[in-house]
């Protein structure tokens, strides 16, 4: 809830809970990003990430069919990129090239294809698209490219939504999809979302994993660059922190639960961030990663402008712990994972789903 409390309710009791009082509604765990293998991922300028097994371009609209939306038509002006393979399966350099192209608001469409074992980009105009091929005009020649040879398509002319992101919630599907919009209401059967991309959508509750009312006001800490980093192992050897992965490079995993976002570190680690007083709340989940082999023992410490805001001693045998810290007015935030009583053995510490809320 917005007041920091938690409630467990039956589906039939959902209509009695005012939408404005809810911070997060969790119905299930969404599919982890590394489990997605089939279908397509359609991204919009409003922040939607829709997974669909049907895809067709028709009359300036992209036709999709997802569990959250049902059959739907996305105006091309709302679509920023279409991924034909899971982004996580691409080399990091190729993935960043696609993301940079999508953020650049290019004047021409950009198709990323495999050539001579590498991913390269072609700039031109997409003529047609379905779930088997893309017809693409490049260097005044129209070419048919099988989707098996493509990584992603970035569309030119994508327009930012009229609605400010800060006003948007996110409905996360059980398949890992995300639909962004203003949350108008809910019942045991459905949630009503005013989507900048699709208009009003009745989302069936059976398809929903999480309703995140603070999504639009949030920033993932893993998306920020630390202002300072200090890492010191027990005997001098250090392990570099990882973005959206455990310090071992594997997915962030605690008690078998996989987290898509967060920071993986090894004691002793200190990451400092310049917040400049722009945020009010930090939330997430802390604990010891499963890869530590059950031997970890870590002190998690959060400091704001030198003042201790939270301290939690945790062992690998402890369940992951929700984190909620008031950071109003904090200019410099420090995340410290310190040695416990067992030196640094197995101290693979996770700051999972860590985000800052305005």
Beta strands, then each sheet from edge to edge (+ up, - down):
strand 1: 24-26
strand 2: 40-44
strand 3: 49-52
strand 4: 55-58
strand 5: 61-66
strand 6: 70-75
strand 7: 79-83
strand 8: 109-115
strand 9: 118-129
strand 10: 133-138
strand 11: 141-146
strand 12: 150-154
strand 13: 169-173
strand 14: 178-186
strand 15: 190-195
strand 16: 199-204
strand 17: 208-212
strand 18: 218-220
strand 19: 228-231
strand 20: 242-243
strand 21: 252-254
strand 22: 257-259
strand 23: 262-266
strand 24: 269-274
strand 25: 281-288
strand 26: 297-304
strand 27: 307-315
strand 28: 321-326
strand 29: 332-339
strand 30: 348-357
sheet 1: 1+ 17- 13+ 14- 15+ 16-
sheet 2: 3+ 2- 7+ 12- 8+ 9- 10+ 11-
sheet 3: 4+ 5- 6+
sheet 4: 18+ 30- 23+ 20-
sheet 5: 18+ 30- 25+ 28-
sheet 6: 19+ 24- 29+ 26- 27+
sheet 7: 21+ 22-
end
